[in-house]
Amino acid sequence: MSRGGPERVILHAYVTEKAMGEMERQNKLEFMVARHATRPMIKKAVEELYQAKVLKVNVKIGIAGKIATVRFRKDFSAEDIGSRAGVF
């Protein structure tokens, strides 16, 4: 069963000091995602929203909610995608 488009999966960019460091060093961004979102759903949503290829998705659930750490392929810059996602 589908739960809506990519904007229903990816809520917004999640910006912390650690996330900014990972963006520069490891080509990763963090996003707050819907509780129902699975790794494949998150990967598809990020690729659709930002026209970038995702290498890996890690998910953690914390006090703030469900957070996905997305690593992009080397030919896509997390900093460029972050600027489109409203990180800067």
Backbone hydrogen bonds, N-H to C=O, Kabsch-Sander energy under -0.5 kcal/mol:
donor,donor_aa,acceptor,acceptor_aa,energy
8,R,5,G,-1.9
9,V,5,G,-0.5
9,V,6,P,-1.0
10,I,6,P,-2.7
11,L,9,V,-0.7
11,L,32,M,-2.5
12,H,32,M,-1.2
13,A,85,A,-0.6
14,Y,30,E,-2.9
15,V,13,A,-0.6
16,T,14,Y,-0.6
20,M,16,T,-2.1
21,G,17,E,-1.8
22,E,18,K,-2.3
23,M,19,A,-2.0
24,E,20,M,-1.7
25,R,21,G,-2.7
26,Q,22,E,-2.3
27,N,23,M,-0.7
28,K,22,E,-1.2
29,L,70,V,-2.2
31,F,68,A,-2.4
32,M,12,H,-3.1
33,V,66,K,-2.6
34,A,9,V,-2.3
37,A,34,A,-1.6
42,I,38,T,-2.5
43,K,39,R,-2.7
44,K,40,P,-2.3
45,A,41,M,-2.4
46,V,42,I,-2.7
47,E,43,K,-2.3
48,E,44,K,-2.2
49,L,45,A,-2.9
50,Y,46,V,-2.5
51,Q,47,E,-1.0
55,L,71,R,-3.1
56,K,71,R,-1.6
58,N,69,T,-2.6
60,K,67,I,-2.6
62,G,60,K,-0.5
62,G,65,G,-2.8
65,G,62,G,-0.6
66,K,33,V,-0.6
67,I,60,K,-3.2
68,A,31,F,-3.0
69,T,58,N,-3.1
70,V,29,L,-3.3
70,V,68,A,-0.6
71,R,56,K,-2.8
71,R,69,T,-0.5
72,F,27,N,-2.4
73,R,53,K,-2.2
76,F,73,R,-2.1
78,A,76,F,-0.5
81,I,77,S,-2.2
82,G,78,A,-2.9
83,S,79,E,-1.9
84,R,80,D,-1.5
85,A,81,I,-1.8
86,G,82,G,-0.6
86,G,83,S,-0.5
87,V,82,G,-2.9
